[in-house]
Amino acid sequence: MKKLVLLGYILTIAISCKAQTIVPVEKSIDYMIAQNGIPEGTYLKDVNNLLGKYIGTWKGTFENKNYTFIVKKYTCKPQNVTYDKLLIRYLITTTNNVIIEDTRSLPDTSPYVIKGDYFSKDLTYYASNYYGKNSGCGQKGTVYIRMKNVANTDMSLTFEPDKILLTEDSCPGLKLAEQLLPRNGMRLTKQ
C-alpha cells in the first residue's frame, strides 16, 4: 500500500510540473520584435556565454568624472519566465574622489542598479534599463554596452535617456535631474 501511495504522489507531481524550455538569451530580441510575449516556462539562458565577456570591473573617465562599473551575471524569474541577464552596479566620483553616486552595495532587487535586458539582433551591443535615484525627474533610460576589441578588454558605454513628461507629482519643482551617465558614450577598460 505504501508503494502505491508513493507512486501516486510521484505521478501527481510529475503531471503537475511543466517542462522548462531553454532558449538562448540572444533570442529575447525576437520575442520583443514579435510582441507576442514569452511563453510560460521559458528559460532565456546564456548557453553561448555571450554575457561572460562583459563580467568584471570596468573603469573610465568622462567630463571630469571617474566611473567604475561592476558587471555580473544573474538569473531572475519575475513571473513564469527565467532570464540570465547582466546586473551593473556603479561608483561615480569627481576627479577629487568626491562620491557623486554609489550603488555598489545595493541588493540585486534595487531599482537603482542597471539591469540587463537584451542583445541587439546582430549581437553587437547589449541594452540595459537604468533608473537613477531621480527617475521621476528624467534620470532614467537605456544603457548600451559594446565591446571595442577582440580581447574584450575595451568597452564603450552609451546612455540614451527616456523621453518623459514631467509632472509635479513625479518631479516636484518640474526641474530635470542632472544625467549622471554619459549620453555621448565613453570608453571603459577592464580591470
C-alpha positions, 0 to 999 in steps of 0.5 A, spaced: 500 500 500 505 504 501 508 503 494 502 505 491 501 511 495 508 513 493 507 512 486 501 516 486 504 522 489 510 521 484 505 521 478 501 527 481 507 531 481 510 529 475 503 531 471 503 537 475 510 540 473 511 543 466 517 542 462 522 548 462 524 550 455 531 553 454 532 558 449 538 562 448 538 569 451 540 572 444 533 570 442 529 575 447 530 580 441 525 576 437 520 575 442 520 583 443 520 584 435 514 579 435 510 582 441 507 576 442 510 575 449 514 569 452 511 563 453 510 560 460 516 556 462 521 559 458 528 559 460 532 565 456 539 562 458 546 564 456 548 557 453 553 561 448 556 565 454 555 571 450 554 575 457 561 572 460 565 577 456 562 583 459 563 580 467 568 584 471 570 591 473 570 596 468 573 603 469 573 610 465 573 617 465 568 622 462 567 630 463 571 630 469 568 624 472 571 617 474 566 611 473 567 604 475 562 599 473 561 592 476 558 587 471 555 580 473 551 575 471 544 573 474 538 569 473 531 572 475 524 569 474 519 575 475 513 571 473 513 564 469 519 566 465 527 565 467 532 570 464 540 570 465 541 577 464 547 582 466 546 586 473 551 593 473 552 596 479 556 603 479 561 608 483 561 615 480 566 620 483 569 627 481 576 627 479 577 629 487 574 622 489 568 626 491 562 620 491 557 623 486 553 616 486 554 609 489 550 603 488 555 598 489 552 595 495 545 595 493 541 588 493 540 585 486 532 587 487 534 595 487 531 599 482 537 603 482 542 598 479 542 597 471 539 591 469 540 587 463 535 586 458 537 584 451 542 583 445 541 587 439 539 582 433 546 582 430 549 581 437 553 587 437 551 591 443 547 589 449 541 594 452 540 595 459 534 599 463 537 604 468 533 608 473 537 613 477 535 615 484 531 621 480 527 617 475 521 621 476 525 627 474 528 624 467 534 620 470 532 614 467 533 610 460 537 605 456 544 603 457 548 600 451 554 596 452 559 594 446 565 591 446 571 595 442 576 589 441 577 582 440 580 581 447 574 584 450 578 588 454 575 595 451 568 597 452 564 603 450 558 605 454 552 609 451 546 612 455 540 614 451 535 617 456 527 616 456 523 621 453 518 623 459 513 628 461 514 631 467 509 632 472 509 635 479 507 629 482 513 625 479 518 631 479 516 636 484 519 643 482 518 640 474 526 641 474 530 635 470 535 631 474 542 632 472 544 625 467 549 622 471 551 617 465 554 619 459 549 620 453 555 621 448 558 614 450 565 613 453 570 608 453 571 603 459 577 598 460 577 592 464 580 591 470 
